[in-house]
Amino acid sequence: MTKNDLEKLIYTYGKDIYQFCYHLTGCRDDADDLYQETLYKAFELRKKIKDPNDESSLKNTRNYCLGIAARLYKNIYRKKIRHAEESLDDEQFDYNTQFASDSNTEELAEKDEINLFLRNCIHSLPLKQRNVIYLFYFADMSVKEISSLLKIPEGTVKSRLNTAKNALKIRLEEKGYE
């Protein structure tokens, strides 16, 4: 992988990688740091990454970078637990909010409330479940791709997905969302 290939990756999938970093950290400042560390590590390991000549190999490189981010965050998370310095930033940051001029403000407020509640529910899941939920639903990766990325069996990915979905379903029902 050349410097130009890395620039192409950032241009094409940089937002996906950043969103994954934000999802893991829950805070823009920490996401910025993790994103930068991820790209730095990808640049260091560029000789191990195949040259992304077409869209599918570029997507595989994106997945490789998501794996780097997951491993880097796992190390950071362990240090936080070890040092008991965990602090979560509850600020809301939604990448996909689009406001239409004729939208009802009440509906928008309700959607924001649901999105915030769901984000908090996902963030309260154990890290292993949180990662597979994000990779499956938000990064649009298959069970096989997640298995390869996280270096765990496909059955483990399916189990974590199922456990996380059931936990989220219970929390949403408790809150009165269907």
C-alpha positions in Angstrom: 0.0 0.0 0.0 1.4 3.4 -1.0 0.8 6.8 0.5 -1.6 7.5 -2.3 -3.5 4.3 -1.6 -3.9 5.4 2.0 -5.1 8.8 0.9 -7.7 7.1 -1.4 -8.8 4.9 1.6 -9.2 8.0 3.8 -11.2 9.8 1.1 -13.5 6.8 0.4 -13.8 5.3 3.9 -12.4 7.9 6.3 -15.9 8.8 7.6 -16.7 5.1 8.2 -13.5 4.6 10.2 -14.1 7.8 12.1 -17.7 6.9 13.0 -16.4 3.5 14.3 -13.8 5.3 16.4 -16.5 7.6 17.7 -18.8 4.7 18.4 -16.1 3.0 20.5 -15.1 6.0 22.5 -18.4 8.0 22.7 -16.5 11.3 22.7 -15.3 13.4 19.8 -11.9 14.2 21.3 -11.2 10.6 22.1 -12.5 9.6 18.6 -10.2 12.1 17.0 -7.2 10.6 18.9 -8.2 7.0 18.1 -8.8 7.8 14.4 -5.4 9.4 14.1 -3.7 6.5 15.9 -5.6 4.0 13.6 -4.4 5.8 10.5 -0.9 6.1 11.8 -0.8 2.4 12.6 -2.2 1.6 9.1 0.5 3.7 7.6 3.1 1.8 9.7 1.7 -1.5 8.6 1.1 -0.4 4.9 3.6 -3.0 3.6 1.4 -5.8 5.1 -1.7 -4.4 3.4 -2.3 -5.5 -0.2 -2.5 -2.7 -2.7 -6.2 -1.7 -3.1 -6.6 -1.8 -6.8 -10.4 -2.2 -6.9 -13.4 -1.3 -4.7 -13.5 -4.8 -3.0 -9.9 -4.7 -1.9 -10.3 -1.1 -0.8 -13.2 -2.2 1.4 -11.1 -5.1 2.8 -8.5 -2.4 3.7 -11.2 -0.4 5.4 -12.1 -3.5 7.4 -8.4 -4.0 8.3 -8.4 -0.4 9.6 -11.6 -1.1 11.6 -9.8 -4.0 13.2 -6.8 -1.8 14.0 -9.1 0.7 15.7 -10.9 -2.1 17.6 -7.6 -3.5 18.9 -6.2 0.0 19.8 -9.4 0.8 21.7 -9.4 -2.5 23.5 -5.9 -1.7 24.8 -7.0 1.8 25.8 -10.1 0.4 27.5 -8.1 -2.1 29.5 -5.8 0.7 30.7 -8.8 2.8 31.8 -10.3 -0.1 33.7 -7.0 -0.9 35.3 -6.5 2.7 36.4 -10.1 3.3 37.2 -10.1 6.5 35.2 -13.1 5.7 33.0 -15.2 8.8 32.2 -17.9 8.9 29.6 -18.8 12.0 27.6 -22.5 12.1 27.2 -22.6 14.7 24.5 -24.8 13.8 21.6 -23.2 13.6 18.2 -25.3 12.2 15.3 -23.7 12.0 11.9 -26.9 11.2 10.0 -29.4 13.8 11.3 -30.9 15.6 8.4 -33.4 18.4 9.1 -36.2 19.0 6.5 -37.7 22.4 6.5 -41.3 21.1 6.9 -40.4 18.7 9.7 -42.3 18.9 12.9 -40.1 20.0 15.8 -41.9 17.6 18.2 -41.2 14.6 15.9 -37.5 15.6 15.6 -37.2 15.9 19.4 -38.8 12.5 19.9 -36.4 11.0 17.2 -33.5 12.6 18.9 -34.6 11.2 22.3 -34.9 7.7 20.9 -31.5 8.0 19.1 -29.9 9.2 22.3 -31.5 6.4 24.4 -30.5 3.8 21.8 -26.9 5.1 21.6 -26.7 5.0 25.4 -28.1 1.5 25.5 -25.5 0.3 22.9 -22.8 2.1 24.8 -23.8 0.4 28.0 -23.3 -3.1 26.4 -20.1 -4.9 27.1 -17.3 -3.9 24.7 -17.4 -7.3 22.8 -21.1 -7.0 22.1 -20.9 -3.3 21.3 -18.3 -4.0 18.6 -20.2 -6.7 16.8 -23.4 -4.6 16.9 -21.7 -1.7 15.4 -19.8 -3.7 12.8 -22.9 -5.7 11.7 -25.5 -2.9 11.7 -23.5 0.3 11.1 -20.4 -0.8 9.2 -22.6 -3.2 7.2 -20.2 -6.2 7.6 -21.2 -9.8 7.3 -20.7 -12.3 10.2 -17.9 -13.9 8.3 -16.1 -10.5 7.8 -16.6 -9.6 11.5 -15.2 -13.1 12.5 -12.1 -12.5 10.3 -11.7 -9.0 11.5 -11.9 -9.7 15.2 -10.2 -13.1 14.9 -13.0 -15.0 16.6 -15.2 -17.9 15.4 -18.4 -17.1 13.4 -20.5 -18.8 16.1 -19.1 -16.4 18.7 -20.0 -13.4 16.5 -23.6 -14.7 16.1 -23.8 -15.4 19.8 -22.7 -11.9 20.7 -25.0 -10.4 18.2 -28.0 -12.3 19.6 -27.1 -11.5 23.2 -26.7 -7.8 22.4 -29.9 -7.7 20.4 -31.9 -9.3 23.2 -30.4 -6.9 25.7 -31.3 -3.9 23.6 -34.8 -5.2 22.9 -35.4 -5.6 26.7 -34.2 -2.1 27.4 -36.3 -0.6 24.6 -39.4 -2.4 25.8 -38.8 -1.3 29.4 -38.7 2.3 28.1 -41.9 1.9 26.1 -40.3 1.9 22.6 -41.4 -0.8 20.2 
